[in-house]
Amino acid sequence: MSTGAIAITDANFETEVLQADLPVLLYFWASWCGPCQLMSPMINLAATKYGDRLKVVKIEVDPNPVTVKQFQVEGVPAIRLIQGDKVLVSTEGVMGKDKLISLLDEYFNNN
């Protein structure tokens, strides 16, 4: 079981995300983003709570423009739930713990 989100970059995106055996919660963030600071603990909570069914990764937007462009991220924080190369859920903006847990529970209850 994971204890937190794994930091990734454009360079290891394919290996860590596209080749993952589990669905991946991809969290886009920036060091200068206040709402991202609020969301980071919730992303780590998701990694702990769903670590047996979900891989949770985080990618900083500024040094990783290729992945940001690929997933059409226009604002941070942003979340993409993906399986292989298919985007299952896409959100932008801060969300509360309850909403994040609800989103993930809904996904796992329907799949």
MOPAC internal coordinates of N, CA, C and O (Angstrom, degrees):
PM7 1SCF
backbone

  N    0.0000 0     0.00 0     0.00 0    0    0    0
  C    1.4569 1     0.00 0     0.00 0    1    0    0
  C    1.5236 1   108.92 1     0.00 0    2    1    0
  O    1.2310 1   120.36 1   -43.78 1    3    2    1
  N    1.2772 1   116.91 1   136.22 1    3    2    1
  C    1.4591 1   122.95 1  -177.47 1    5    3    2
  C    1.5222 1   110.95 1   -76.46 1    6    5    3
  O    1.2310 1   120.85 1   -28.10 1    7    6    5
  N    1.3294 1   115.98 1   151.90 1    7    6    5
  C    1.4567 1   120.04 1   176.95 1    9    7    6
  C    1.5226 1   112.07 1  -110.13 1   10    9    7
  O    1.2310 1   120.12 1   179.89 1   11   10    9
  N    1.3071 1   117.38 1    -0.11 1   11   10    9
  C    1.4564 1   120.61 1   178.82 1   13   11   10
  C    1.5111 1   111.03 1   179.38 1   14   13   11
  O    1.2310 1   121.71 1    -8.37 1   15   14   13
  N    1.3246 1   114.34 1   171.63 1   15   14   13
  C    1.4598 1   120.07 1   179.94 1   17   15   14
  C    1.5243 1   110.13 1   -71.16 1   18   17   15
  O    1.2310 1   120.98 1   -34.71 1   19   18   17
  N    1.3134 1   115.73 1   145.29 1   19   18   17
  C    1.4609 1   122.82 1   178.05 1   21   19   18
  C    1.5243 1   108.13 1   -91.16 1   22   21   19
  O    1.2310 1   120.20 1   -53.23 1   23   22   21
  N    1.3331 1   117.21 1   126.77 1   23   22   21
  C    1.4648 1   121.26 1   177.70 1   25   23   22
  C    1.5236 1   109.22 1   -77.20 1   26   25   23
  O    1.2310 1   121.04 1   -50.48 1   27   26   25
  N    1.3411 1   115.62 1   129.52 1   27   26   25
  C    1.4584 1   120.55 1   179.22 1   29   27   26
  C    1.5312 1   109.83 1  -128.03 1   30   29   27
  O    1.2310 1   121.32 1    -7.91 1   31   30   29
  N    1.3294 1   115.08 1   172.09 1   31   30   29
  C    1.4646 1   122.01 1   179.04 1   33   31   30
  C    1.5344 1   108.73 1  -135.83 1   34   33   31
  O    1.2310 1   121.12 1    -5.78 1   35   34   33
  N    1.3299 1   115.47 1   174.22 1   35   34   33
  C    1.4667 1   119.50 1   173.79 1   37   35   34
  C    1.5280 1   110.50 1   -54.22 1   38   37   35
  O    1.2310 1   120.71 1   141.45 1   39   38   37
  N    1.3354 1   116.25 1   -38.55 1   39   38   37
  C    1.4565 1   121.36 1  -173.98 1   41   39   38
  C    1.5289 1   113.26 1   -63.69 1   42   41   39
  O    1.2310 1   119.95 1   142.73 1   43   42   41
  N    1.3292 1   117.70 1   -37.27 1   43   42   41
  C    1.4662 1   118.88 1  -178.04 1   45   43   42
  C    1.5301 1   112.73 1  -110.12 1   46   45   43
  O    1.2310 1   120.21 1  -165.35 1   47   46   45
  N    1.3351 1   117.20 1    14.65 1   47   46   45
  C    1.4564 1   121.57 1  -178.61 1   49   47   46
  C    1.5249 1   112.43 1   -58.61 1   50   49   47
  O    1.2310 1   120.37 1   131.79 1   51   50   49
  N    1.3150 1   116.91 1   -48.21 1   51   50   49
  C    1.4642 1   119.77 1  -176.77 1   53   51   50
  C    1.5259 1   110.99 1   -60.37 1   54   53   51
  O    1.2310 1   120.43 1   133.60 1   55   54   53
  N    1.3128 1   116.79 1   -46.40 1   55   54   53
  C    1.4611 1   120.76 1  -179.15 1   57   55   54
  C    1.5222 1   111.75 1   -65.49 1   58   57   55
  O    1.2310 1   120.31 1   132.48 1   59   58   57
  N    1.3256 1   117.02 1   -47.52 1   59   58   57
  C    1.4650 1   121.06 1  -174.34 1   61   59   58
  C    1.5271 1   113.47 1   -76.43 1   62   61   59
  O    1.2310 1   119.72 1   149.13 1   63   62   61
  N    1.3251 1   118.14 1   -30.87 1   63   62   61
  C    1.4596 1   120.92 1  -172.96 1   65   63   62
  C    1.5241 1   112.25 1  -111.53 1   66   65   63
  O    1.2310 1   120.13 1   119.69 1   67   66   65
  N    1.3196 1   117.36 1   -60.31 1   67   66   65
  C    1.4585 1   119.95 1  -173.77 1   69   67   66
  C    1.5257 1   112.92 1   -66.64 1   70   69   67
  O    1.2310 1   120.09 1   151.94 1   71   70   69
  N    1.3253 1   117.43 1   -28.06 1   71   70   69
  C    1.4610 1   120.89 1  -179.97 1   73   71   70
  C    1.5265 1   112.72 1   -99.48 1   74   73   71
  O    1.2310 1   120.13 1  -171.22 1   75   74   73
  N    1.3282 1   117.36 1     8.78 1   75   74   73
  C    1.4640 1   121.07 1  -179.09 1   77   75   74
  C    1.5279 1   110.73 1   -68.08 1   78   77   75
  O    1.2310 1   120.85 1   -34.71 1   79   78   77
  N    1.3218 1   115.97 1   145.29 1   79   78   77
  C    1.4583 1   121.75 1   178.28 1   81   79   78
  C    1.5281 1   112.11 1   -77.83 1   82   81   79
  O    1.2310 1   120.53 1   155.29 1   83   82   81
  N    1.3154 1   116.59 1   -24.71 1   83   82   81
  C    1.4571 1   122.65 1  -178.03 1   85   83   82
  C    1.5233 1   110.58 1  -105.64 1   86   85   83
  O    1.2310 1   119.88 1   -16.75 1   87   86   85
  N    1.3341 1   117.84 1   163.25 1   87   86   85
  C    1.4687 1   118.93 1   168.50 1   89   87   86
  C    1.5320 1   108.07 1   -59.30 1   90   89   87
  O    1.2310 1   120.51 1   -26.88 1   91   90   89
  N    1.3264 1   116.64 1   153.12 1   91   90   89
  C    1.4658 1   120.81 1  -176.81 1   93   91   90
  C    1.5232 1   109.99 1  -122.19 1   94   93   91
  O    1.2310 1   121.16 1   -50.67 1   95   94   93
  N    1.3339 1   115.39 1   129.33 1   95   94   93
  C    1.4574 1   121.98 1   170.66 1   97   95   94
  C    1.5231 1   105.54 1   -92.54 1   98   97   95
  O    1.2310 1   120.75 1   -69.10 1   99   98   97
  N    1.3106 1   116.18 1   110.90 1   99   98   97
  C    1.4598 1   122.98 1  -176.85 1  101   99   98
  C    1.5191 1   108.03 1  -101.91 1  102  101   99
  O    1.2310 1   120.75 1   -64.64 1  103  102  101
  N    1.3171 1   116.17 1   115.36 1  103  102  101
  C    1.4637 1   122.99 1  -175.86 1  105  103  102
  C    1.5290 1   109.26 1  -107.73 1  106  105  103
  O    1.2310 1   120.88 1   -62.84 1  107  106  105
  N    1.3340 1   115.92 1   117.16 1  107  106  105
  C    1.4686 1   122.20 1   177.62 1  109  107  106
  C    1.5149 1   108.36 1   -95.65 1  110  109  107
  O    1.2310 1   120.49 1   -48.64 1  111  110  109
  N    1.3376 1   116.67 1   131.36 1  111  110  109
  C    1.4563 1   120.98 1  -176.60 1  113  111  110
  C    1.5254 1   110.32 1  -146.39 1  114  113  111
  O    1.2310 1   121.30 1    -8.51 1  115  114  113
  N    1.3469 1   115.11 1   171.49 1  115  114  113
  C    1.4642 1   121.54 1   175.58 1  117  115  114
  C    1.5326 1   108.62 1  -143.12 1  118  117  115
  O    1.2310 1   120.79 1   -34.29 1  119  118  117
  N    1.3114 1   116.10 1   145.71 1  119  118  117
  C    1.4711 1   120.70 1  -178.21 1  121  119  118
  C    1.5230 1   111.99 1   -64.84 1  122  121  119
  O    1.2310 1   119.72 1   152.76 1  123  122  121
  N    1.3337 1   118.15 1   -27.24 1  123  122  121
  C    1.4558 1   122.67 1  -177.93 1  125  123  122
  C    1.5302 1   112.68 1   -88.79 1  126  125  123
  O    1.2310 1   120.24 1   179.78 1  127  126  125
  N    1.3222 1   117.15 1    -0.22 1  127  126  125
  C    1.4673 1   123.16 1  -173.04 1  129  127  126
  C    1.5325 1   111.11 1   -92.71 1  130  129  127
  O    1.2310 1   120.68 1   -69.79 1  131  130  129
  N    1.3384 1   116.30 1   110.21 1  131  130  129
  C    1.4631 1   121.16 1   178.45 1  133  131  130
  C    1.5178 1   113.22 1   -58.57 1  134  133  131
  O    1.2310 1   119.35 1   129.87 1  135  134  133
  N    1.3441 1   118.85 1   -50.13 1  135  134  133
  C    1.4650 1   119.75 1   178.68 1  137  135  134
  C    1.5376 1   113.04 1   -59.53 1  138  137  135
  O    1.2310 1   120.41 1   150.21 1  139  138  137
  N    1.3327 1   116.82 1   -29.79 1  139  138  137
  C    1.4667 1   119.76 1   177.63 1  141  139  138
  C    1.5286 1   110.53 1   -64.16 1  142  141  139
  O    1.2310 1   121.03 1   143.07 1  143  142  141
  N    1.3359 1   115.64 1   -36.93 1  143  142  141
  C    1.4665 1   119.80 1   178.22 1  145  143  142
  C    1.5274 1   110.69 1   -63.13 1  146  145  143
  O    1.2310 1   120.60 1   146.73 1  147  146  145
  N    1.3279 1   116.46 1   -33.27 1  147  146  145
  C    1.4599 1   120.88 1   177.66 1  149  147  146
  C    1.5297 1   111.68 1   -73.10 1  150  149  147
  O    1.2310 1   120.38 1   145.73 1  151  150  149
  N    1.3113 1   116.88 1   -34.27 1  151  150  149
  C    1.4681 1   120.96 1  -176.26 1  153  151  150
  C    1.5243 1   113.54 1   -82.47 1  154  153  151
  O    1.2310 1   119.97 1   153.03 1  155  154  153
  N    1.3080 1   117.67 1   -26.97 1  155  154  153
  C    1.4694 1   119.98 1  -174.21 1  157  155  154
  C    1.5300 1   113.67 1   -54.06 1  158  157  155
  O    1.2310 1   118.84 1   135.56 1  159  158  157
  N    1.3496 1   119.82 1   -44.44 1  159  158  157
  C    1.4662 1   118.42 1   178.01 1  161  159  158
  C    1.5298 1   112.71 1   -62.21 1  162  161  159
  O    1.2310 1   120.37 1   147.11 1  163  162  161
  N    1.3227 1   116.90 1   -32.89 1  163  162  161
  C    1.4693 1   120.10 1   179.50 1  165  163  162
  C    1.5252 1   111.18 1   -71.00 1  166  165  163
  O    1.2310 1   120.76 1   145.45 1  167  166  165
  N    1.3296 1   116.16 1   -34.55 1  167  166  165
  C    1.4656 1   120.05 1   177.19 1  169  167  166
  C    1.5249 1   109.38 1   -65.54 1  170  169  167
  O    1.2310 1   120.58 1   138.30 1  171  170  169
  N    1.3325 1   116.51 1   -41.70 1  171  170  169
  C    1.4637 1   120.33 1   177.13 1  173  171  170
  C    1.5273 1   111.10 1   -65.94 1  174  173  171
  O    1.2310 1   120.31 1   144.09 1  175  174  173
  N    1.3308 1   117.01 1   -35.91 1  175  174  173
  C    1.4633 1   121.15 1   175.80 1  177  175  174
  C    1.5298 1   110.02 1   -62.15 1  178  177  175
  O    1.2310 1   120.50 1   136.62 1  179  178  177
  N    1.3319 1   116.65 1   -43.38 1  179  178  177
  C    1.4712 1   120.53 1   177.74 1  181  179  178
  C    1.5234 1   110.35 1   -60.96 1  182  181  179
  O    1.2310 1   120.34 1   140.40 1  183  182  181
  N    1.3286 1   116.96 1   -39.60 1  183  182  181
  C    1.4634 1   120.68 1   178.96 1  185  183  182
  C    1.5261 1   110.49 1   -62.61 1  186  185  183
  O    1.2310 1   120.61 1   141.19 1  187  186  185
  N    1.3164 1   116.45 1   -38.81 1  187  186  185
  C    1.4628 1   120.66 1   179.76 1  189  187  186
  C    1.5272 1   111.30 1   -72.82 1  190  189  187
  O    1.2310 1   120.77 1   132.99 1  191  190  189
  N    1.3247 1   116.14 1   -47.01 1  191  190  189
  C    1.4702 1   121.31 1  -175.55 1  193  191  190
  C    1.5301 1   112.69 1   -69.75 1  194  193  191
  O    1.2310 1   119.88 1   142.33 1  195  194  193
  N    1.3201 1   117.83 1   -37.67 1  195  194  193
  C    1.4610 1   121.72 1  -174.63 1  197  195  194
  C    1.5228 1   113.37 1  -112.29 1  198  197  195
  O    1.2310 1   120.21 1  -167.72 1  199  198  197
  N    1.3122 1   117.20 1    12.28 1  199  198  197
  C    1.4625 1   121.55 1  -174.09 1  201  199  198
  C    1.5140 1   115.80 1   -56.25 1  202  201  199
  O    1.2310 1   120.17 1   156.67 1  203  202  201
  N    1.3284 1   117.29 1   -23.33 1  203  202  201
  C    1.4580 1   119.80 1   178.82 1  205  203  202
  C    1.5246 1   112.41 1   -82.36 1  206  205  203
  O    1.2310 1   120.21 1   165.60 1  207  206  205
  N    1.3399 1   117.20 1   -14.40 1  207  206  205
  C    1.4709 1   121.28 1  -176.76 1  209  207  206
  C    1.5164 1   113.39 1  -123.34 1  210  209  207
  O    1.2310 1   120.35 1   173.64 1  211  210  209
  N    1.3283 1   116.93 1    -6.36 1  211  210  209
  C    1.4519 1   121.73 1  -169.59 1  213  211  210
  C    1.5199 1   109.96 1  -148.85 1  214  213  211
  O    1.2310 1   120.80 1   -43.96 1  215  214  213
  N    1.3213 1   116.08 1   136.04 1  215  214  213
  C    1.4597 1   120.98 1   172.93 1  217  215  214
  C    1.5222 1   106.99 1   -96.57 1  218  217  215
  O    1.2310 1   120.26 1   -50.84 1  219  218  217
  N    1.3251 1   117.12 1   129.16 1  219  218  217
  C    1.4590 1   121.40 1  -178.18 1  221  219  218
  C    1.5220 1   108.52 1  -113.83 1  222  221  219
  O    1.2310 1   121.32 1   -57.80 1  223  222  221
  N    1.3366 1   115.09 1   122.20 1  223  222  221
  C    1.4625 1   120.78 1   179.83 1  225  223  222
  C    1.5210 1   109.50 1  -127.92 1  226  225  223
  O    1.2310 1   121.07 1   -25.88 1  227  226  225
  N    1.3323 1   115.57 1   154.12 1  227  226  225
  C    1.4633 1   120.44 1   176.58 1  229  227  226
  C    1.5172 1   108.37 1  -128.24 1  230  229  227
  O    1.2310 1   121.87 1   -36.40 1  231  230  229
  N    1.3345 1   114.03 1   143.60 1  231  230  229
  C    1.4575 1   119.58 1  -179.18 1  233  231  230
  C    1.5249 1   108.67 1  -136.05 1  234  233  231
  O    1.2310 1   121.34 1   -53.28 1  235  234  233
  N    1.3184 1   115.05 1   126.72 1  235  234  233
  C    1.4647 1   120.16 1   178.78 1  237  235  234
  C    1.5240 1   108.72 1   -76.08 1  238  237  235
  O    1.2310 1   120.30 1   -48.87 1  239  238  237
  N    1.3294 1   117.02 1   131.13 1  239  238  237
  C    1.4648 1   120.35 1  -171.10 1  241  239  238
  C    1.5301 1   114.02 1   -69.84 1  242  241  239
  O    1.2310 1   119.54 1   136.60 1  243  242  241
  N    1.3130 1   118.47 1   -43.40 1  243  242  241
  C    1.4644 1   119.99 1  -172.53 1  245  243  242
  C    1.5275 1   114.60 1   -60.65 1  246  245  243
  O    1.2310 1   118.73 1   134.06 1  247  246  245
  N    1.3363 1   120.03 1   -45.94 1  247  246  245
  C    1.4671 1   118.74 1  -179.72 1  249  247  246
  C    1.5348 1   114.78 1   -85.35 1  250  249  247
  O    1.2310 1   119.95 1  -176.87 1  251  250  249
  N    1.3322 1   117.69 1     3.13 1  251  250  249
  C    1.4647 1   120.73 1  -174.97 1  253  251  250
  C    1.5313 1   111.85 1  -131.21 1  254  253  251
  O    1.2310 1   119.88 1  -118.16 1  255  254  253
  N    1.3390 1   117.83 1    61.84 1  255  254  253
  C    1.4656 1   120.74 1  -173.81 1  257  255  254
  C    1.5261 1   114.70 1   -67.47 1  258  257  255
  O    1.2310 1   119.43 1   154.75 1  259  258  257
  N    1.3218 1   118.70 1   -25.25 1  259  258  257
  C    1.4638 1   120.63 1  -177.58 1  261  259  258
  C    1.5312 1   110.41 1   -65.17 1  262  261  259
  O    1.2310 1   120.51 1   131.13 1  263  262  261
  N    1.3184 1   116.64 1   -48.87 1  263  262  261
  C    1.4655 1   120.99 1  -179.52 1  265  263  262
  C    1.5218 1   110.86 1   -68.42 1  266  265  263
  O    1.2310 1   120.30 1   141.16 1  267  266  265
  N    1.3306 1   117.03 1   -38.84 1  267  266  265
  C    1.4697 1   121.21 1   177.82 1  269  267  266
  C    1.5268 1   110.01 1   -58.69 1  270  269  267
  O    1.2310 1   120.59 1   134.74 1  271  270  269
  N    1.3290 1   116.47 1   -45.26 1  271  270  269
  C    1.4597 1   120.36 1   179.43 1  273  271  270
  C    1.5251 1   111.39 1   -67.66 1  274  273  271
  O    1.2310 1   120.49 1   138.00 1  275  274  273
  N    1.3135 1   116.67 1   -42.00 1  275  274  273
  C    1.4678 1   121.36 1  -178.52 1  277  275  274
  C    1.5291 1   110.95 1   -58.28 1  278  277  275
  O    1.2310 1   120.28 1   142.18 1  279  278  277
  N    1.3421 1   117.07 1   -37.82 1  279  278  277
  C    1.4601 1   120.77 1  -177.78 1  281  279  278
  C    1.5248 1   112.87 1  -101.42 1  282  281  279
  O    1.2310 1   120.63 1  -166.76 1  283  282  281
  N    1.3305 1   116.41 1    13.24 1  283  282  281
  C    1.4578 1   123.25 1   173.86 1  285  283  282
  C    1.5316 1   112.90 1    50.32 1  286  285  283
  O    1.2310 1   121.11 1  -133.50 1  287  286  285
  N    1.3209 1   115.47 1    46.50 1  287  286  285
  C    1.4612 1   120.96 1   179.07 1  289  287  286
  C    1.5215 1   108.23 1   -78.60 1  290  289  287
  O    1.2310 1   120.82 1   -58.91 1  291  290  289
  N    1.3184 1   116.04 1   121.09 1  291  290  289
  C    1.4607 1   121.09 1  -179.34 1  293  291  290
  C    1.5179 1   112.42 1  -108.01 1  294  293  291
  O    1.2310 1   120.27 1   163.10 1  295  294  293
  N    1.3103 1   117.09 1   -16.90 1  295  294  293
  C    1.4605 1   121.03 1   179.41 1  297  295  294
  C    1.5193 1   109.99 1  -154.17 1  298  297  295
  O    1.2310 1   120.78 1   -24.48 1  299  298  297
  N    1.3126 1   116.12 1   155.52 1  299  298  297
  C    1.4588 1   120.93 1   178.55 1  301  299  298
  C    1.5254 1   109.29 1  -121.51 1  302  301  299
  O    1.2310 1   120.15 1   -29.19 1  303  302  301
  N    1.3031 1   117.32 1   150.81 1  303  302  301
  C    1.4573 1   127.08 1     0.80 1  305  303  302
  C    1.5241 1   111.71 1   -72.42 1  306  305  303
  O    1.2310 1   121.32 1   -26.77 1  307  306  305
  N    1.3187 1   115.07 1   153.23 1  307  306  305
  C    1.4617 1   121.12 1   178.27 1  309  307  306
  C    1.5226 1   108.69 1  -138.66 1  310  309  307
  O    1.2310 1   121.36 1   -31.92 1  311  310  309
  N    1.3221 1   114.99 1   148.08 1  311  310  309
  C    1.4576 1   121.41 1   179.38 1  313  311  310
  C    1.5164 1   108.75 1  -128.49 1  314  313  311
  O    1.2310 1   121.53 1   -41.77 1  315  314  313
  N    1.3206 1   114.68 1   138.23 1  315  314  313
  C    1.4513 1   121.41 1   170.32 1  317  315  314
  C    1.5251 1   106.19 1  -130.15 1  318  317  315
  O    1.2310 1   120.57 1   -53.85 1  319  318  317
  N    1.3082 1   116.51 1   126.15 1  319  318  317
  C    1.4618 1   121.46 1   172.49 1  321  319  318
  C    1.5140 1   105.46 1   -99.86 1  322  321  319
  O    1.2310 1   120.61 1   -61.59 1  323  322  321
  N    1.3273 1   116.43 1   118.41 1  323  322  321
  C    1.4574 1   119.63 1  -174.63 1  325  323  322
  C    1.5171 1   111.37 1  -130.99 1  326  325  323
  O    1.2310 1   121.90 1   -26.25 1  327  326  325
  N    1.3081 1   113.97 1   153.75 1  327  326  325
  C    1.4662 1   122.07 1   173.16 1  329  327  326
  C    1.5180 1   105.58 1  -131.89 1  330  329  327
  O    1.2310 1   120.63 1   -63.10 1  331  330  329
  N    1.3188 1   116.40 1   116.90 1  331  330  329
  C    1.4613 1   119.90 1  -173.74 1  333  331  330
  C    1.5110 1   108.50 1    64.14 1  334  333  331
  O    1.2310 1   120.15 1    56.39 1  335  334  333
  N    1.3290 1   117.32 1  -123.61 1  335  334  333
  C    1.4653 1   119.83 1   178.65 1  337  335  334
  C    1.5340 1   111.37 1  -107.35 1  338  337  335
  O    1.2310 1   119.94 1  -164.98 1  339  338  337
  N    1.3293 1   117.71 1    15.02 1  339  338  337
  C    1.4595 1   122.43 1  -177.88 1  341  339  338
  C    1.5370 1   111.17 1  -102.81 1  342  341  339
  O    1.2310 1   120.62 1   -53.98 1  343  342  341
  N    1.3298 1   116.41 1   126.02 1  343  342  341
  C    1.4643 1   121.33 1   176.77 1  345  343  342
  C    1.5261 1   108.13 1   -83.55 1  346  345  343
  O    1.2310 1   120.83 1   -58.57 1  347  346  345
  N    1.3340 1   116.01 1   121.43 1  347  346  345
  C    1.4596 1   122.31 1  -178.35 1  349  347  346
  C    1.5266 1   111.82 1   -95.21 1  350  349  347
  O    1.2310 1   120.87 1   142.69 1  351  350  349
  N    1.3331 1   115.95 1   -37.31 1  351  350  349
  C    1.4654 1   122.43 1   179.85 1  353  351  350
  C    1.5213 1   107.36 1  -141.20 1  354  353  351
  O    1.2310 1   120.71 1   -39.93 1  355  354  353
  N    1.3303 1   116.25 1   140.07 1  355  354  353
  C    1.4613 1   121.54 1   179.44 1  357  355  354
  C    1.5258 1   108.94 1  -138.29 1  358  357  355
  O    1.2310 1   120.42 1   -58.12 1  359  358  357
  N    1.3394 1   116.80 1   121.88 1  359  358  357
  C    1.4625 1   120.84 1   177.09 1  361  359  358
  C    1.5204 1   109.43 1  -137.05 1  362  361  359
  O    1.2310 1   121.30 1   -26.71 1  363  362  361
  N    1.3114 1   115.11 1   153.29 1  363  362  361
  C    1.4620 1   121.36 1   172.77 1  365  363  362
  C    1.5165 1   107.87 1  -134.80 1  366  365  363
  O    1.2310 1   120.92 1   -34.10 1  367  366  365
  N    1.3184 1   115.85 1   145.90 1  367  366  365
  C    1.4534 1   121.60 1  -178.16 1  369  367  366
  C    1.5177 1   110.50 1   100.52 1  370  369  367
  O    1.2310 1   122.00 1   -19.71 1  371  370  369
  N    1.3094 1   113.77 1   160.29 1  371  370  369
  C    1.4637 1   119.66 1  -178.11 1  373  371  370
  C    1.5242 1   110.28 1   -69.62 1  374  373  371
  O    1.2310 1   121.02 1   -35.54 1  375  374  373
  N    1.3263 1   115.66 1   144.46 1  375  374  373
  C    1.4583 1   120.10 1   174.42 1  377  375  374
  C    1.5219 1   107.73 1  -135.79 1  378  377  375
  O    1.2310 1   121.22 1   -28.04 1  379  378  377
  N    1.2988 1   115.28 1   151.96 1  379  378  377
  C    1.4570 1   120.56 1   179.80 1  381  379  378
  C    1.5143 1   111.98 1   -75.05 1  382  381  379
  O    1.2310 1   121.56 1   -13.58 1  383  382  381
  N    1.3109 1   114.62 1   166.42 1  383  382  381
  C    1.4617 1   121.61 1   179.33 1  385  383  382
  C    1.5281 1   111.06 1   -56.71 1  386  385  383
  O    1.2310 1   120.33 1   133.52 1  387  386  385
  N    1.3329 1   116.98 1   -46.48 1  387  386  385
  C    1.4645 1   120.48 1  -177.79 1  389  387  386
  C    1.5276 1   111.61 1   -60.54 1  390  389  387
  O    1.2310 1   120.60 1   139.11 1  391  390  389
  N    1.3320 1   116.47 1   -40.89 1  391  390  389
  C    1.4685 1   119.91 1  -179.58 1  393  391  390
  C    1.5240 1   110.78 1   -67.07 1  394  393  391
  O    1.2310 1   120.13 1   138.14 1  395  394  393
  N    1.3207 1   117.36 1   -41.86 1  395  394  393
  C    1.4650 1   120.96 1   179.22 1  397  395  394
  C    1.5288 1   110.26 1   -63.55 1  398  397  395
  O    1.2310 1   120.15 1   133.62 1  399  398  397
  N    1.3223 1   117.31 1   -46.38 1  399  398  397
  C    1.4589 1   121.36 1   179.66 1  401  399  398
  C    1.5309 1   109.85 1   -63.18 1  402  401  399
  O    1.2310 1   120.57 1   138.12 1  403  402  401
  N    1.3161 1   116.51 1   -41.88 1  403  402  401
  C    1.4667 1   121.12 1   178.77 1  405  403  402
  C    1.5307 1   110.81 1   -61.68 1  406  405  403
  O    1.2310 1   120.53 1   136.09 1  407  406  405
  N    1.3227 1   116.60 1   -43.91 1  407  406  405
  C    1.4648 1   121.47 1   179.31 1  409  407  406
  C    1.5273 1   110.68 1   -59.99 1  410  409  407
  O    1.2310 1   120.67 1   134.47 1  411  410  409
  N    1.3271 1   116.32 1   -45.53 1  411  410  409
  C    1.4675 1   120.07 1  -178.88 1  413  411  410
  C    1.5258 1   111.61 1   -71.16 1  414  413  411
  O    1.2310 1   120.16 1   138.51 1  415  414  413
  N    1.3427 1   117.30 1   -41.49 1  415  414  413
  C    1.4707 1   120.25 1   177.69 1  417  415  414
  C    1.5200 1   110.37 1   -60.29 1  418  417  415
  O    1.2310 1   120.69 1   137.26 1  419  418  417
  N    1.3242 1   116.28 1   -42.74 1  419  418  417
  C    1.4737 1   120.59 1   179.20 1  421  419  418
  C    1.5250 1   110.59 1   -60.39 1  422  421  419
  O    1.2310 1   120.57 1   135.87 1  423  422  421
  N    1.3216 1   116.52 1   -44.13 1  423  422  421
  C    1.4609 1   120.13 1   178.69 1  425  423  422
  C    1.5237 1   110.54 1   -60.62 1  426  425  423
  O    1.2310 1   120.40 1   129.95 1  427  426  425
  N    1.3439 1   116.85 1   -50.05 1  427  426  425
  C    1.4642 1   119.20 1  -176.07 1  429  427  426
  C    1.5245 1   112.49 1   -70.62 1  430  429  427
  O    1.2310 1   119.44 1   150.13 1  431  430  429
  N    1.3045 1   118.67 1   -29.87 1  431  430  429
  C    1.4707 1   121.47 1   178.03 1  433  431  430
  C    1.5290 1   111.88 1   -72.93 1  434  433  431
  O    1.2310 1   120.41 1   157.23 1  435  434  433
  N    1.3318 1   116.82 1   -22.77 1  435  434  433
  C    1.4650 1   120.88 1  -178.78 1  437  435  434
  C    1.5242 1   113.27 1  -100.66 1  438  437  435
  O    1.2310 1   120.10 1   178.31 1  439  438  437
  N    1.3162 1   117.42 1    -1.69 1  439  438  437
  C    1.4752 1   121.06 1  -177.72 1  441  439  438
  C    1.5103 1   111.79 1  -129.88 1  442  441  439
  O    1.2310 1   120.10 1   180.00 1  443  442  441

